[in-house]
Amino acid sequence: MPLTEQIQRYRKLHHLISKGTTESPKQLAVKLGVTERQVYNYLKELRDMNIPIEYDPVWQTYYYTQPLHFEFTYGITPLSNTDLTHIDGGYIAASHAEKIISPLKFYFIDSDLCLQRHESTVGQHRPQ
C-alpha cells in the first residue's frame, strides 16, 4: 500500500476517534476501507506507541482518554553514493537512485503537555 494512503488512513482514523464516531470495529473497517482485522492491527500499533485509546461499548465508539494532537510527516532527502554505500552495507544496488524517502516520523503530542509521545524512524541503523 502506498505510504500516502497509509497516512490518510491514520489521519481518518484519528479524526473518527477524536469525534467519537468510529462506531463498532466492523463499521469502522467499512469507513476506513479495510478489513476488521486491519482495524484491530491499526489500533494495536497505536496502543503499542502508548496512545490512550479505549472502546465504549455503550456508545459503540473508540475514544482517546486524553486530548491528543496527531501529526504525520515525511519527506524526500537526496542521498550521495557514500550515503547509499553506508545504507546498503558497501554495495550500491541502486547507484542511479537520486532520492529516497527520509525517516517517517509519527508524532503523537499530548495537547495539554505538548510532549512528543513517540517517534518511529525508518533506517535508524545508518552511520552518522
SULSUL-V346577 format. One record per pair of residues at least 24 apart in sequence whose ideal C-beta (glycine too) atoms are under 6 Angstrom apart, sorted by the first residue. I is the first residue (numbers start at 1). J is the second residue. If there is no record, write none. Layout:
# SULSUL-V346577
i->I j->J
i->I j->J
This chain:
# SULSUL-V346577
i->7 j->72
i->14 j->70
i->17 j->62
i->20 j->61
i->20 j->63
i->22 j->61
i->22 j->62
i->23 j->60
i->24 j->60
i->49 j->118
i->50 j->117
i->51 j->108
i->67 j->111
i->68 j->108
i->69 j->109
i->69 j->111
i->71 j->107
i->73 j->105
i->74 j->104
i->75 j->102
i->77 j->102
i->86 j->126
i->86 j->127
i->87 j->126
